[in-house]
Amino acid sequence: FELRNSMFKGCAYAKDITGGNFPGFSMAAEYMHIGIPVLNKKPNMVYNEWGGFWVNESVDAYDYKIEYLKFEEGTRFPEILSKQPHVAYKVDNMDPYLKEAQQVIFGPETLSDTVRLAFITLDDAIIEL
């Protein structure tokens, strides 16, 4: 797959580089943030008790929508997330992405009636859905 940025509404679209398509669904994803693991807490981080990590209060506080994460021992997330950055996308339906992933490394977890969370690898990159 090849991720291409769209000039429209900050969306990225996954496109099969062989020229094929994916019948029955559109793989459109809206960029949310880049997640960068850090070793030391930064100012204005808040603790996420559910996940066992520290995170900056708002990704919107940074021009580039950066989410800094400091994972604590015993976090529910896999170790790879504390060592490598990830890119987060909002999707209407994560199921097609889960099927196309090289690996599902976390989740999917249901966080509310309308929100699910998963981390996958695609082309060796970590992606949050």
Buried (B, 14 or more C-beta within 10 A) or exposed (E): BEBEEEEEEEBBBBBEEEEEEBEEEEBBBBBBBBBEBBEEEEEEBEEBEEBBBBBBEEBEEEEEBBBBBBBEEEBEBEEBBBEBBBBBBBBEEBEBBBEBBEEBBBBBEEEEEEEBBBBBBBEEEBBBB
